[in-house]
Amino acid sequence: MTLALFLAEAVGAGGLISLLIWLLVVAVIIYLVFLILGLLPLPEPVRTVVTVVIALILLLVLIQRLGFL
């Protein structure tokens, strides 16, 4: 089963459009967070840890939004 069919069955046709809009908004937020993080003068180990923590938080939000948690 493809991802599109899975999402269509899980969310419904009307919910699929709102899910795509939500994913677009989250992608813009992720881009802005990583852009701001790149502008901050953090030492390299701290920058890596912060990047991993932000990525994990956003991954958990995405998984929760898709209904897997």
Residue pairs with C-beta under 8 A, 6 or more apart in sequence:
7 16
7 19
7 66
8 16
10 66
10 67
11 19
11 67
19 65
19 66
22 65
23 62
26 58
26 61
26 62
29 58
30 58
33 54
34 51
34 54
37 47
37 50
37 51
37 54
40 47
42 50
60 69
63 69
